Amino acid sequence: MSKTRKKHSPAFKAKVALAAIRGDQTVAELASRFGVHPSQIHAWKKTAQDDLATVFEGGQGRSEKASEALVAELYQQIGQLKVERDFLARKSRL
């Protein structure tokens, strides 16, 4: 007998985690209501609480990393284009 894993959407996970954080119902009640295992609810709740601070960063941390990666990629492309240009300039002289 094989079990298939359910893939829950991020919106569903957030909904369940928020319900667990609210604390209006016990985890067992939430598990029966949403049809997921209580340990999964605990994991989603912990993830939500751990990552909640990043929501209020204003995107500064993520945008800085993205811009640094973009700058590095652009410098790499510039270097490659210079090498290609120099190669073609030498070949055209011959």
N, C-alpha and C positions, 0 to 999 in steps of 0.2 A: 504494500500500500504506500503510494508516494504522496507526499504532501506538497502542495504548491504554495509558494510564498506570495503573499499579497503585497503589492507595491502601493503604498499610500502616497498621496500627493502632499507636497509641502504645506498647502493650505489646510489639509485635513490634520496633519501633524501639529500645526500651529494651533488649530482650534482645540484639539485634545489637550495640548500642553497648557493653553490658557485656562481651560476648564479645570485642570489639575492645580494650577497656580492659584486660581480663585479660591479653591478649597470649599466650595459649596457642597460638593459630594465627595465621598471617599473614592479612593483609587479603584476599589472593587466595583463600586457602582458605575464609575466612568468606564471601566473595562467592559462591563456587561452592556452598557448603553451604546458604546461605540464599536464593540466587537473586536477589541484588541486585548492582548495580554497585559496584565498589570505591570510587569517588569518593563514592557515597552513604553507604557505611559510614564513610568519613572525616568526612563532614559530620555524621552522627548522633553520632559519637564526640566531635567538637569541641563540638557543641551540649550533649551530656551533661556534658562536663567544664566548660564555661562556666557552665552552669546548676546545677551540683551544689551550689554554695555557698548558693543560695536554699532548698534543701531543709532545711538546718540552721538557717535563720533563726528557726524556730519559728512561722512565719506572721505575725510582727510587722509586717514591711514590707507584706505584702499586706493584713492586716486593718486597719492604719492607713489605707491608701488607701481601702479599701472603706468604712470608717466615716466618713471625711471626705466621700466622695461621698454617702453616705446623709444625713449632716448637711446638706450643701448642698441636696440634693433636698428634705429636710423643711423647711428654711427657705424654699425657693421655694414649697412648698405652703402654708405658713403665710401668706406674703405674699399669695398668690393668694386664699386664703380671707378674709383681712382686707379686701381690695379688694371681693370679692363681698359680704361682709357689709355694708360701708359703703354700697355701691350699693343693696342691697336695703333698708337702713334709710332711705335718702333717698327711695326710690320709695314706700315704705309711708307716709311722712309726707304725701305729696302727695295 
